[in-house]
Amino acid sequence: PLAERTNLAGVRHILLVLSGKGGVGKSTLSTQLALALRDAGKRVGILDVDLCGPSIPRMLRVQDSAVHQCDSGWVPVFVGQDKAIALMSIGFLLERPDDAVVWRGPKKN
């Protein structure tokens, strides 16, 4: 719908890193790709939806950060002093890193 188009209006390119198998380096590739794009002067957003082991916050050394909710949705964690990488990860929504992902209500949506 219209809200989705508005939220992505400034996004020029979307890259999807996926595999049907675990342990093949999706998180590592995503992290290295984001860092390379940042070093090339690009602004990057990462949406980490790894339910079994969200490791990108740890790879980018922001695992102790928290996302905040505002009227328009979740505000991501910005990485580094230049804040060129915005990261949203399921890992930020868990109370403890080893917690199972069991959500209901607003968090599930």
N, C-alpha and C positions, 0 to 999 in steps of 0.2 A: 504493500500500500504506500500511500504518500509519505508517511512518517519514515519508512525505510529508505525511500529515495532521498529524502532530505538529509538523513543521517549519513549517507554515503555520497552526498553531492560532491565533496571535495576529494574523493578517492579516485585516483586515476588508474591504478592497477591493483588487482587482487591476485595473489598467488596462493594456491592451496597445496599444502604438503600433507599427504596422507598415504596410508598403506593398510592393508588388511592384516598385517602381522605386527606384533610388538617387537621392540628391541632392534629395529633396523636403522635407527638414527634420525627419526623425524624431528624430534626436539632439538637435537644437535644441529641438523641441517637448518632448521628454522631460525635458531639462534645465530648461527654463523652468517646466514643470509641477511638477517636483520642488521647485524653489526657491519657487514660489508656495504650494505646500502646506506647505512648511517655515515660510514666513512666516506662514501661517495657524495655526501651532502644531501641525501634524501631524508624525508621524515617517514618513519615506519610505525605501523601498528601491528601488534601480534595479538591474536585471539587464540589462547591456549585452552582447548577443550578436552585435554587428555584426562579422562575420568579416572584412570587406573593409577597414574603417577605423574601429576603435573610437575615437571622438573624445570621448566623454563625460568620461573622466578629464581630458583637456586642458581641456574647457569648465568643469569644476569646479575646475581648478587643483590636481589631485592626481595628475598623470601620473607623478610620481617616487615615488609610494607603492608599497607592495607588499602583496599579500594573503598571509595565512599559512594553512597547513593545520594543522588539529587533528583530534582523534579523531572529531569529529562532522561534519567537512567543512571547507570554506574559510571563513575569517573575512574579512568584507568590509572595505573601507577606509571609515572614517567621515569625513565632510566637515564642515569648520568646527569652531569651538570648541564649539558646542552638540551636535555629533555627531548631528543630527536626520536626516541623509541617510546611509544605508548604501549603498555602491556596490560592485558586483561587475562587473568588466569583463574581457573576453578580453584587452584591452590590458595588464592587469596580469600576465598569464601569459606574455607574449612577452618575449624577452630584449631585443629592440630594436623600436622602434615600426614599422619598415618590414619586419619579419620576416613571412614567410608563415605561415599557420596550418596546420601539419602535425604532428598529434599521434598518439601511440600509447599504449597502456596506460592508467595511472591518470589522466593529464591528459585523455585522450580521454573517459574515462568520466565 
